[in-house]
Amino acid sequence: GRQVLSVESNESVWIRRCSGHQGEAWQAWDGTDYPLRPADEPWDISTSYPYRRFLSKTVTEGTWLRIATHPTREELVFDMLGDLYCMSTSTKERPIQAHAFLSGIPFEKEAAFSHDGSRLVFISDAGFGVDNVWTMPYTSCGEMAQMGPDKARESTVQQTNATFRFFSSPAFHPTEPTILATKWFLTGRPNGAGEIWEFPLQEKPVQRLSEKAGRRVVGRKLPPAWSRDRYFESQLGAEQGRYTASGDGIIFTRNVNDEDAGKFSYNKDVHAGINAVFLFNTTSGRITELVAAAASAPNKPASPGGANMPRLSRDGRTLAFVRRVDDKSVLVLKDMVTGTVHYVWDGLTYDLSTIPAFMGAYPNYGWSVGDKSIIIWSQGKIWEVPLKLDSRGERVANGEPGALPFQATIQLSLGDTRYNANNILQTELSSHRQVRSLRGLRSDHSGQRVVFEAAGDNVVMNIASGELQLLPKPSSSMSCYGPSFIPSESFLLQACWDDQNLTQFVLADSVSQAWRPVHGIPRGRHLSPVSDGSFVAYVRTGKDYMFGDVEETYGAGVWVGSLSLASATVSSLVHLDFLPASQQTKLGLKNVDGETILLVENPTSVIEYTIETGRKRTLVTGKTSVEMTASSKGSKTILAFRDFQHIWLYDSSTTTSQLSVWSKPGDTNTPSNLIRLSEHGGHDVTISGDGQSVFWLFGPQLYSASIQQVLASCRYSSLASRDAGSCSRPRVVERLVNVTFPTALSQQIKASGGQSFAIVNATLVSMDSKAPQVYSNATIVVERGRIVRVGTGAETAIPSGAEVLDVEGGAVLPGFVDMHGHWGGFLTPYPLLSWEMETFLGYGVTTIHNPASKNVGGMVERNLIEKGRMYGPRVFHTGDVLYGSTQPPVYTEINSQLDAKSALLRIKVEGGDESFSVKNYQLVARSARQRLLLAADDLNMLVVPEGGWSLDWDLTYFIDGYTTLEHPVPVPELYDDVLSLIAASGSSYTPLAVMNYGGIFGQHWIHQTVEIPTDPKLRRYLKHDILESLTEVKQAPKSSYQFFNTTKSTAQLAARGVRTNVGAHGEQPIGFLYHSEMLMMSLGGQSPYAVLNHATIGSATSLGLNGSVGSVEVGKLADMVIYPPGTDTIEKVWNSSMHMKYVMRGGTLFAVEDGLAEMWPRRGRQQQRARLNPEDEAM
């Protein structure tokens, strides 16, 4: 019988073994961990989501048209914008009329004919919105065109019922009622891994189609060094499977470039080869490499350029595939008898083998009737490549390919674009703000008080009264963190931060408001200090991204010593380096029966260590948890943990075995008595010292519950009630925590005495649509962080006593808006001064939006800027991305409208009106993506999706009404169909040429053409190790850089009225590459002024912030970039855009060329950052 392939060994030919770890790897992994919960709430993407707009357009070109050729008729089928079209290839009509025969809201694609041409198999997201395999009967193009969309839809039959995994590349078996398809698994990264599966053909609709149907035929490959239990991590998938003509083999491709790492890597050399083609013999289980993907080497075949999208001729004699040759993508034929290779056409559009393209590295193409030609898409058109047999019976080119000009009418229903204005003026101009995002929560022994960090200030809260009390600290400008109670004492222990001296421990008396420094702690970066009055413990951390590898990098781990409260002195420190510790570790100390127990709480484990005896005991481990805390007495342990954004509780005394716990209901690793506590989410869970109360945070709300009351309420509740938290919720108490702070603006006003500031003699490029593009002798007056007057010098009065800056004709522009920036500072638990924030500001970016940060950490960093603890732009962010891949901290399931609301509230609650955007990072189900849009409309939030890998998903984002697309669609050159859709959608477009998909990232072009490491300005801002890493860089020809084509398409979109935002992705060197991104956008055809407009008011508009920033207008925030004298035209600004003289942020003026130095109102003030570079003088 036919065998099912397991995972191969690492030779050129693999044979399945009956035993051995490679053969058992996929068998031991059933892939059913996800989804966590079934999608029980009904949803149909066609009827549950409103489409109130309509696009109708006739086009004669198309983007990435996937073609299926009929086996007996001179007809073909292709998909365009999610509809299936058919057309004749023999008619003399020009252009040939293509007819849509399956259209509507569902997105259909990748059609393939059965062996006799009577059926089509295709991929559709109809119904729930996941890409599944469907079939329908096919007669002729004429009859299909007359059928009508409703009747055509009624004839379809669903063949697979995936709700989490998804499919591509379906194909019929030539003789058996079987379908083949690539099943995609999103691993911890969004780069999918494909497996080839088989399914029995369903002749008619099945009422309850099993989600677990089918069988794996070709699995993933394991790298040589990997054990079999890591199979689920492997991204060495099998893709683009097709049966051989006899049906006894399957031809497929695999990425062999990354086979040692097991993970997808960016910026691979396409010329050396990435994908190879293999043949799996379904009888013997043998796999043979047909076309390699490597240059010549001993004992290896020569196949540079790789091989993509293999298609066998109908007679099985010739294998066609696509290969990169020099600066061309070439259609190649390989004779399956002799092995001879023939290049037949070098006119193809560039393949996408450099990215994990779910839609294939090249569009599907087909052999004509009798294998006389190949019909293939390229350059927006459909082409016929004529072939003939040579004297040896091998197929070769037979003259020049000819276009088959076609005409098709697009008819699409469109959703409303999710957009709203975000008026931030009141918030940004206020003298005080609320800290909504709190962290570091701890309870005292009795649960009567809690303490937490509020963006650099530690606060004690009395549970009964709600009274809040700031802990005293050495300086009002110093930031402190990591507070904890000392049992039976009025003292609390906290860590305070100084960028030169690093961490200092402070004893703070909550009664007298006195404080004392703790002596005896070595210089270093320390976290989670705790004490029981006799001992002290803390976590020391070493090098990391923000600090580098310069100071205090040794000795990372848990430390314990003796503490004298009387003298505030620590002695006899011991390094417990055998205990696991990281920046996420939380420590605790308690006394049990005369012994001192150190509690070490990590994201996926809780360990007890007895200091006097050295006994170590693991209380619990977690499978996917990101926080764990426990209270134990003897054999009884109460555990609370955060798993998939929610807070969970269980009593382990009823559990008989040690579990790696998680929260999937009904799973063997899920405790049977597990109870959900949170309604929408939570973080920083902690248990009181007496084990009676549990607390957690959710924005500015403190939640608490009596553990015994919760256990009693839920003891006899159903699994559904415990999983949803219905039984626990009546026992949960919510308290508002209102911590406020004076803003940096209020400090500026105080320092200036309320004085106005005037910029005179400026060449103003205001980006105000009502004003000239450029005008001279301009005056701008600023008061209290806001622009109050703009005009020419003659007509604009300057208030008496104002500080005046004569810029001597230098250009003044609005501050730049980085639509898509990433950075790492929000990940650090230390409230350090940020060299990243200084760098952004030093390069003129006064507003930045991060579409992938952290719900809490991102808001803490923002609050530190707004408090004036560090300089930086106006920071906005999406918080945690809503991830479709199985990365536990951010993996998100949206199976109901409540799920969608909860996902947004987890972001919104931490920032209030300052949290107005959310990131869909490849949520698989379109139903989830639609629900998200509806919930965002209710909460006035923007929804920005991650683009770049799946053309099809990206197009549904435009159809359904997403606010923007972040990253360009993966096909660099776009044609009239996609250009028209994007223009009609109302969405904006962020091309991110610095990280452009389809080729090597654009940043490498900058690296290879600009001398970066020695740039004087960069060396004043960035860590030098980053610059040194760019000394020897990748060199590649222009043809390897697809950003030229991407920005060309971007310019075409801009010409059609689409906002094309400027964002630099936080690629290094930050700041510098923002201006490089503008340069790359101009190379696509946009004028310098147009790009500068997109970088200011355009990007501000896309974020809904154009009423507050983005142009120099009366009433807006005083964010400006000021260039030196002589830089007084658009051209001169463009040629030196990163070398501004001053940057103003909220009315505070900085000189920036020699490092960030405040010029007004506190002239000469500079932040004293930590020593980041070995060559810096010691502080």
Secondary structure, DSSP 4 states (H G I P E B T S, - for coil): ---------SSSEEE--SSSHHHHHHHH----S-SSS---S---TTTSS---EEEEEEES--SS-EEEE-SSSSEEEEEETTEEEEEESS---SSEEPEEEE-SSS-EEEEEE-TTSSEEEEEE-TTTSS-EEEEEE---HHHHHHH-HHHHHHT-EE----SSSEEEEEEE-SSSSEEEEEEEEE-SSSSEEEEEEEEEPPSS--TT--TT-SEEEE-PPPPTT--GGGGGG----EEEEEE-TTSSEEEEEEE-TTTTT-S--SS--TTT--EEEEEEETTT-EEEEEE--S--BTTB---TT--EEEEE-TTSSEEEEEEEETTEEEEEEEETTT--EEEEEEEEPPP-TTS--TT-SS---EE-GGG-EEEEEETTEEEEEEEEE-TTS-EEE-S--EE--EEEEEEEEEPPP-------HHHHT-SEEEE---EEEEE-TTSSEEEEESSS-EEEEETTT--EEEPP-S-TT-EEEEEEE-TTSSEEEEEEEETTTEEEEEEEETTT--EEEPBSPPSSEEEEEEE-SSEEEEEEE--BTTTBSSSS-S--EEEEEEEETTTTEEEEEEEETTS---TT-EEEEEEETTEEEEEEEETTEEEEEETTT--EEEEEEESS-SEEEEEEETTEEEEEEEETTEEEEEEGGG--S--EE---TT-TTS-TT-EE--SS--EEEEE-TTSSEEEEEETTEEEEEEHHHHHHHHTT--HHHHHHTTTTGGGEEEEE--EEEE-HHHHHHHHHTT--EEEEEEEE----TTS-S-EEEEEEEEETTEEEEEEETTT-PPPTT-EEEE-TT-EEEEPEEESS---SGGG-SS-PPPHHHHHHHHTTEEEEEESS--HHHHHHHHHHHHTTSS---EEEE--S-EESS--TTTB----SHHHHHHHHHHHHHHHGGG--EEEEE--S-HHHHHHHHHHHHHTT-EEEEB-SS-HHHHHHHHHHT-SEEES--S-SS--HHHHHHHHHH--EEE--GGG-TTSS-HHHHHHHHS--TT-HHHHHHS-HHHHHTTSS-----GGG-THHHHHHHHHHHHHTT--B----TTPSSTTHHHHHHHHHHHHTT--HHHHHHIIIIIHHHHTT-TTTSSS--TTSB--EEEPPTT--SHHHHHHTTT--SEEEETTEEEE-TTS-EEEESSTTB-------STTSPP-
